Amino acid sequence: MKYKRLTKEQFESLHQEFANFLATQSIDKNEWDKLKSEKPNVAEQELDVFSDLIWEGVLNNAHYLEHFSKNYIFLFNCQEKIIQSIVIKSLDESIDLMKREGLQWLGDNLFSENIEIHIGKKEYEIERNKALFDLINQGAILSDGQLFLQVHSIIQAK
């Protein structure tokens, strides 16, 4: 497997897509049931191939990722060849950037001595989608990019 198998809940939500995937391989419901009971290793391989296809599609369409922790916010713009990052660090240990109050505090203190902002960009060290998948496994989530774009424009205007 290139990525990881989808969860049971994810498979359930993608039931129709999985049925279509099996149909492209001429596997109907009866054949699938037979495959699961008589050749479970082949059925497992089908689940893995489908999972990788879904992950590949999601990652191909991923343009922004965000990762929040108590004292850090990592914002990523995932381009084809490079990834841009904005890292915001609160130096005030009492602030929790994962809470609404922390984000409000951040808005008021973005350019104070209590905040460090680092901007960077680099070429992917590994294949793009694998790099994004690794970030997701570390806690990043897909984003519409609004926060990245807002912070980027504020920094550029300063």
ABEGO torsion letter per residue (X at the ends): XABBBBBAAAAAAAAAAAAAAAAAAGBBAAAAAAAAAABAAAAAAAAAAAAAAAAAAAAAABABBBBBBAABBBBBBBBAABBBBBBBBBABAABBAABAAAAAAAAAAAABAABBBBBBBBBBABBAAAAAAAAAAAGBBBBAGAAAAAAAAAAAAX
